[in-house]
């Protein structure tokens, strides 16, 4: 079959068939399960995924789908960057998709500008998935990411099957630091019309240090913040995690559903110590001064950098980098999804106030100065899930499981995709 025919085959797979057929199928071609009741050694050699298979998986997990609508009663003034196939709380999302196979370690470049409401709007445009994959896939190093097959960083039950030859391991990493900055602004600034009331923003206090104000004395004194509306810093940081953690989970679920459409195996897992994996990926880890705690993974140089030092000279600069699109005078150009005039839309958007920006900076500086890191109680970057995809060994499933262990797409996969 041609690439366009293969794309069409995957595209037409029924959604509810994928939802109800989805299973973790961990045993791939070339694998060996050495222990337990399902002990088995594959008689086949590993078969790497083809480029078109990889492109479809990446497109499903973190593809660039077109302009986001931002159909809100209080829209922020950003809307130009591509919407993604996974849900996000900011343009382009806060998650970078890394992946590794036998050839190397890669990242998907997320700096993609949308050109229209739906990037793939017709049957003829569906092969764009392959074009975008080739254009946006960035190779970081040669060879499969070397994750020690040991305990730790891996869990014992995943030693036999995770990151094996022939497989493709997806590692979506999310950035909590930018989410925290954005959320602090929404809690303190009434101009953003989110959590702060017209009577004053919330009083963020450090509950780990005697419930003292988190650098906000000036704004409490002049009434910009409401002293009675207390919000613990630990809850703010936890909420920033909640806002961000859904992204990598959705990326992995999208890829998981795509394996059903393509007739591939795999499973979503978290059986690893993420800091060890991030260090293997060459993420920069910062340790707080005089602290015995584990370091804070803040990013991979140039590729994916957190909104905090050392990637910004100060926390003021980090806050500016996150909130710049909401600052007065900022304008973006490019296509828009709405029919109204640019002037009419601009008049309805909300922007951070000068006092809100200054207060946000004060709180962020307090966190960094007090804890020697940002965020103060959680990591800037998180690797929570991995999604592995491989070709299943149908002989194994025929031996140990019933006829419904895999579907027609799995049974026909090698003949359809690898002739």
C-alpha positions as CSV (number, residue, x, y, z in Angstrom):
1,X,0.0,0.0,0.0
2,X,1.1,3.6,-0.7
3,X,1.8,6.0,2.2
4,X,-1.5,7.8,1.4
5,X,-3.4,4.5,1.5
6,X,-1.9,3.6,4.8
7,X,-2.8,7.0,6.3
8,X,-6.3,6.6,5.0
9,X,-6.5,3.1,6.6
10,X,-5.5,4.5,10.0
11,X,-7.7,7.6,9.6
12,X,-10.8,5.6,9.0
13,X,-10.5,3.3,12.0
14,X,-13.6,3.6,14.3
15,X,-13.0,5.6,17.5
16,X,-15.1,3.4,19.7
17,X,-13.5,0.3,18.3
18,X,-10.2,1.8,19.4
19,X,-11.5,2.7,22.8
20,X,-13.0,-0.7,23.6
21,X,-10.3,-2.7,21.9
22,X,-7.4,-0.9,23.6
23,X,-5.3,-3.2,25.7
24,X,-1.8,-3.2,27.0
25,X,0.1,-5.6,24.8
26,X,3.6,-5.7,26.2
27,X,5.1,-8.7,24.3
28,X,6.7,-7.7,21.1
29,X,8.7,-9.3,18.3
30,X,12.1,-10.3,19.6
31,X,11.1,-10.0,23.3
32,X,11.6,-12.5,26.1
33,X,9.6,-12.9,29.3
34,X,12.0,-14.9,31.5
35,X,9.7,-15.4,34.5
36,X,6.2,-16.1,35.6
37,X,3.3,-18.1,34.2
38,X,3.7,-16.5,30.7
39,X,7.4,-17.3,30.2
40,X,8.2,-17.1,26.6
41,X,10.9,-16.3,24.1
42,X,10.0,-14.8,20.7
43,X,11.3,-16.8,17.7
44,X,11.2,-13.6,15.6
45,X,13.7,-10.8,15.2
46,X,12.7,-7.2,16.3
47,X,11.1,-5.1,13.6
48,X,11.4,-1.3,14.0
49,X,8.5,0.9,13.2
50,X,8.5,2.4,9.8
51,X,8.6,6.2,9.2
52,X,4.9,6.3,8.3
53,X,4.0,4.4,11.5
54,X,6.1,6.8,13.6
55,X,4.6,9.8,11.9
56,X,1.0,8.6,12.6
57,X,1.8,7.9,16.2
58,X,3.4,11.3,16.7
59,X,0.6,13.1,14.8
60,X,-2.0,11.4,17.0
61,X,-0.1,12.1,20.3
62,X,1.1,15.7,19.8
63,X,0.1,16.7,16.3
64,X,-0.5,20.3,15.2
65,X,-4.2,20.5,14.5
66,X,-4.7,24.1,13.5
67,X,-5.9,27.3,15.1
68,X,-7.3,27.1,18.6
69,X,-10.6,28.9,19.0
70,X,-10.1,30.5,22.4
71,X,-13.9,31.0,22.5
72,X,-13.9,32.5,26.0
73,X,-15.8,35.4,27.5
74,X,-12.5,36.8,28.7
75,X,-10.0,35.7,26.1
76,X,-6.3,36.4,26.5
77,X,-4.6,38.2,23.5
78,X,-2.8,35.1,22.2
79,X,-4.2,32.7,19.6
80,X,-1.6,32.4,16.8
81,X,0.3,29.2,17.6
82,X,-1.1,25.9,16.6
83,X,-3.6,24.0,18.6
84,X,-2.5,20.5,19.4
85,X,-4.2,17.1,19.4
86,X,-3.9,17.1,23.2
87,X,-5.7,19.6,25.4
88,X,-3.7,22.5,26.8
89,X,-4.1,25.7,28.8
90,X,-1.8,27.8,26.7
91,X,-0.9,28.1,23.0
92,X,1.2,25.1,22.0
93,X,1.0,23.5,25.4
94,X,3.5,23.1,28.1
95,X,4.6,19.6,27.1
96,X,7.5,18.6,24.8
97,X,7.3,15.2,23.2
98,X,10.6,13.3,23.2
99,X,11.0,9.8,21.7
100,X,13.7,7.3,21.2
101,X,14.1,4.3,18.9
102,X,17.0,2.2,17.6
103,X,18.3,5.2,15.6
104,X,18.4,8.0,18.1
105,X,16.7,10.3,20.6
106,X,14.4,12.9,19.1
107,X,12.2,15.8,20.1
108,X,9.2,17.2,18.3
109,X,9.7,20.9,17.7
110,X,6.6,22.7,19.1
111,X,7.3,26.1,17.5
112,X,4.7,25.7,14.7
113,X,2.6,28.5,13.4
114,X,-1.0,27.6,12.4
115,X,-2.1,28.5,8.9
116,X,-5.8,27.9,9.2
117,X,-8.6,26.6,11.5
118,X,-8.0,22.9,10.6
119,X,-4.5,22.1,9.3
120,X,-5.7,18.8,7.9
121,X,-9.1,19.6,6.3
122,X,-9.3,17.3,3.3
123,X,-8.4,13.7,2.4
124,X,-5.5,14.9,0.3
125,X,-4.0,16.9,3.2
126,X,-3.8,13.8,5.5
127,X,-0.3,13.0,4.2
128,X,0.8,16.3,5.9
129,X,1.3,14.1,8.9
130,X,4.4,12.6,7.3
131,X,5.6,16.0,6.0
132,X,5.3,17.6,9.4
133,X,6.9,14.7,11.1
134,X,10.0,15.0,8.9
135,X,10.1,18.8,9.3
136,X,9.6,19.0,13.0
137,X,11.4,15.9,14.2
138,X,14.7,17.0,15.7
139,X,17.4,14.4,16.3
140,X,19.3,15.1,19.6
141,X,21.7,12.2,19.5
142,X,22.4,8.9,17.7
143,X,21.4,5.6,19.1
144,X,18.6,4.6,21.5
145,X,18.5,6.4,24.8
146,X,20.5,4.4,27.3
147,X,18.2,3.7,30.2
148,X,20.0,1.3,32.6
149,X,18.2,-2.0,32.8
150,X,18.5,-2.0,36.5
151,X,16.6,-1.3,39.7
152,X,16.4,1.8,39.9
153,X,15.8,3.6,37.7
154,X,13.4,1.0,36.3
155,X,10.8,-1.0,38.2
156,X,11.6,-4.7,38.3
157,X,8.4,-5.7,36.4
158,X,9.4,-3.6,33.4
159,X,13.0,-4.8,33.0
160,X,12.2,-7.4,30.4
161,X,10.0,-5.2,28.1
162,X,10.7,-1.5,28.4
163,X,12.8,0.3,25.8
164,X,13.7,-2.9,23.9
165,X,15.2,-3.1,20.4
166,X,12.6,-2.4,17.7
167,X,10.4,-0.4,20.0
168,X,9.6,3.3,20.1
169,X,9.5,4.9,23.5
170,X,7.6,8.2,23.9
171,X,8.7,10.4,26.8
172,X,6.4,13.5,27.1
173,X,8.0,16.1,29.5
174,X,5.9,18.9,30.9
175,X,6.9,22.3,32.3
176,X,5.3,23.3,35.6
177,X,7.3,26.5,36.0
178,X,5.4,28.5,33.3
179,X,2.1,27.1,34.6
180,X,2.9,28.4,38.1
181,X,3.8,31.9,36.9
182,X,0.6,32.1,34.9
183,X,-1.5,30.8,37.8
184,X,0.0,33.2,40.3
185,X,-0.9,36.1,38.0
186,X,-4.5,34.9,37.8
187,X,-4.8,34.6,41.5
188,X,-3.5,38.1,42.3
189,X,-4.6,40.4,39.4
190,X,-8.3,41.4,39.1
191,X,-7.6,42.6,35.6
192,X,-7.2,39.0,34.4
193,X,-10.8,38.2,35.6
194,X,-9.9,34.7,36.7
195,X,-9.6,34.0,40.4
196,X,-9.1,37.5,41.7
197,X,-12.1,39.6,42.6
198,X,-12.6,43.3,41.8
199,X,-12.2,43.9,45.5
200,X,-8.7,42.5,45.5
201,X,-6.5,39.5,44.6
202,X,-5.8,36.5,46.8
203,X,-3.3,36.7,49.6
204,X,-0.7,34.0,48.8
205,X,1.0,33.0,52.0
206,X,3.9,30.6,52.7
207,X,2.3,27.8,54.8
208,X,5.7,26.1,55.1
209,X,7.2,29.1,56.8
210,X,4.7,30.2,59.4
211,X,2.0,31.4,57.0
212,X,4.0,34.6,56.3
213,X,3.2,36.6,53.2
214,X,5.0,35.5,50.1
215,X,6.7,38.8,49.3
216,X,3.4,40.7,48.9
217,X,3.5,43.2,51.9
218,X,3.3,46.2,49.6
219,X,0.2,44.9,47.8
220,X,-1.5,43.9,51.0
221,X,-0.9,47.4,52.4
222,X,-2.3,49.3,49.5
223,X,-5.3,46.9,49.2
224,X,-4.4,45.4,45.8
225,X,-4.6,42.0,47.6
226,X,-7.4,41.1,50.0
227,X,-5.7,40.0,53.3
228,X,-8.8,37.9,54.2
229,X,-8.7,35.8,51.1
230,X,-5.8,33.6,52.1
231,X,-4.3,31.0,49.7
232,X,-1.4,28.7,50.8
233,X,1.6,28.6,48.5
234,X,1.6,24.8,48.6
235,X,-1.9,24.7,47.1
236,X,-0.9,27.2,44.3
237,X,2.1,25.0,43.4
238,X,-0.1,21.8,43.5
239,X,-2.7,23.5,41.3
240,X,0.0,24.4,38.8
241,X,0.8,20.7,38.6
242,X,-2.8,19.8,38.1
243,X,-3.1,22.2,35.2
244,X,0.0,20.7,33.5
245,X,-0.1,17.0,34.3
246,X,-3.1,16.3,32.1
247,X,-1.1,17.1,29.0
248,X,1.4,14.2,28.9
249,X,-1.3,11.8,30.1
250,X,-3.5,12.8,27.1
251,X,-0.5,12.6,24.7
252,X,0.1,9.0,25.8
253,X,-3.6,8.1,25.6
254,X,-3.8,9.5,22.1
255,X,-0.8,7.4,21.0
256,X,-2.3,4.4,22.8
257,X,-5.6,4.7,20.8
258,X,-3.6,5.1,17.6
259,X,-1.9,1.7,18.2
260,X,-5.3,0.1,17.8
261,X,-5.9,1.8,14.5
262,X,-2.4,0.8,13.2
263,X,-2.5,-2.8,14.7
264,X,0.5,-2.2,16.9
265,X,1.3,-3.2,20.5
266,X,2.5,-1.2,23.5
267,X,1.5,0.1,26.8
268,X,1.6,3.2,28.9
269,X,3.7,3.0,32.0
270,X,5.4,4.9,34.8
271,X,7.7,2.2,36.2
272,X,10.8,4.4,36.5
273,X,12.4,7.1,38.5
274,X,12.0,10.1,36.3
275,X,14.9,12.2,37.5
276,X,17.3,9.4,36.5
277,X,15.8,9.3,33.0
278,X,15.9,13.1,32.6
279,X,19.6,13.1,33.6
280,X,20.2,10.4,30.9
281,X,18.5,12.8,28.5
282,X,21.0,15.5,29.5
283,X,18.5,17.7,31.3
284,X,20.1,20.3,33.5
285,X,19.5,19.6,37.2
286,X,19.9,22.4,39.7
287,X,20.4,21.7,43.4
288,X,19.3,24.3,46.0
289,X,22.1,25.7,48.2
290,X,22.9,23.6,51.2
291,X,20.0,21.3,50.5
292,X,20.3,17.5,50.7
293,X,17.2,17.2,48.5
294,X,17.2,15.8,45.0
295,X,17.9,18.5,42.4
296,X,15.4,20.4,40.3
297,X,15.3,19.4,36.6
298,X,15.0,22.7,34.8
299,X,15.4,21.8,31.1
300,X,17.4,20.7,28.2
301,X,19.6,23.5,26.9
302,X,18.0,25.3,23.8
303,X,15.5,22.5,23.4
304,X,13.1,22.8,26.3
305,X,13.9,25.3,29.1
306,X,12.0,26.1,32.2
307,X,10.8,29.6,33.1
308,X,13.4,30.2,35.9
309,X,17.2,30.6,36.3
310,X,19.6,29.6,34.9
311,X,17.6,29.9,31.6
312,X,16.6,33.4,32.6
313,X,19.0,35.8,34.4
314,X,16.3,36.6,37.0
315,X,12.8,35.6,38.0
316,X,11.6,39.0,36.7
317,X,12.9,38.0,33.3
318,X,11.3,34.6,33.6
319,X,7.9,36.1,34.4
320,X,8.2,38.5,31.5
321,X,8.8,35.6,29.1
322,X,5.6,33.9,30.2
323,X,3.3,36.9,30.5
324,X,4.6,39.0,27.6
325,X,1.6,38.1,25.3
326,X,-0.7,39.5,28.0
327,X,1.3,42.7,28.5
328,X,-0.1,46.0,27.3
329,X,1.0,46.8,23.8
330,X,1.8,43.3,22.7
331,X,0.3,42.3,19.3
332,X,0.4,39.1,17.3
333,X,0.0,38.8,13.6
334,X,-1.2,35.9,11.5
335,X,-4.4,34.0,10.7
336,X,-7.3,34.0,13.2
337,X,-10.2,31.6,13.6
338,X,-12.9,34.3,14.2
339,X,-14.9,36.4,11.7
340,X,-14.9,39.7,13.7
341,X,-12.5,42.5,13.0
342,X,-9.1,42.6,14.6
343,X,-10.0,45.8,16.4
344,X,-13.2,44.3,17.8
345,X,-11.4,41.2,19.1
346,X,-8.6,43.2,20.6
347,X,-11.1,45.4,22.5
348,X,-12.6,42.3,24.2
349,X,-9.3,40.7,25.3
350,X,-8.0,40.9,28.8
351,X,-4.4,41.8,29.8
352,X,-2.4,41.8,33.0
353,X,-2.1,45.1,34.8
354,X,1.2,46.7,35.7
355,X,0.4,46.1,39.4
356,X,-0.5,42.5,38.7
357,X,2.7,41.9,36.8
358,X,4.8,43.5,39.6
359,X,3.0,41.5,42.3
360,X,3.5,38.3,40.3
361,X,7.2,39.0,40.0
362,X,7.5,39.6,43.8
363,X,5.9,36.3,44.6
364,X,8.0,34.4,42.1
365,X,11.2,36.1,43.5
366,X,10.1,35.2,47.0
367,X,9.8,31.5,46.0
368,X,13.2,31.4,44.3
369,X,14.9,33.3,47.1
370,X,13.4,31.3,49.9
371,X,13.7,27.8,48.4
372,X,16.7,28.3,46.1
373,X,14.6,26.9,43.3
374,X,11.5,27.5,41.3
375,X,8.9,26.1,41.9
376,X,9.7,25.8,45.6
377,X,8.2,22.4,46.4
378,X,7.9,20.6,43.1
379,X,10.1,20.1,40.1
380,X,10.1,22.5,37.2
381,X,10.0,19.7,34.7
382,X,8.2,16.4,35.1
383,X,8.4,13.1,33.2
384,X,5.4,11.2,34.5
385,X,4.5,8.7,31.8
386,X,6.2,6.7,29.0
387,X,4.3,5.2,26.2
388,X,6.0,2.3,24.3
389,X,4.9,1.1,20.9
390,X,6.2,-2.0,19.1
391,X,5.1,-4.8,16.8
392,X,3.4,-7.5,18.8
393,X,4.3,-11.2,18.6
394,X,1.0,-12.8,17.7
395,X,2.4,-16.3,18.4
396,X,2.7,-15.4,22.0
397,X,-0.9,-14.2,22.3
398,X,-2.1,-17.2,20.4
399,X,-0.4,-19.5,22.8
400,X,-1.5,-17.9,26.1
401,X,-4.7,-16.0,25.4
402,X,-8.0,-16.3,23.5
403,X,-8.9,-15.2,20.0
404,X,-9.9,-11.7,21.2
405,X,-6.5,-10.8,22.6
406,X,-5.8,-8.8,19.5
407,X,-7.9,-7.6,16.6
408,X,-7.9,-7.9,12.8
409,X,-5.7,-4.8,12.4
410,X,-3.0,-6.6,14.5
411,X,-3.4,-9.9,12.7
412,X,-3.0,-8.2,9.3
413,X,-0.4,-5.6,10.3
414,X,2.8,-7.1,9.0
415,X,1.3,-8.0,5.7
416,X,-0.4,-4.6,5.3
417,X,2.4,-2.3,6.6
418,X,5.6,-4.1,5.9
419,X,5.3,-5.9,2.5
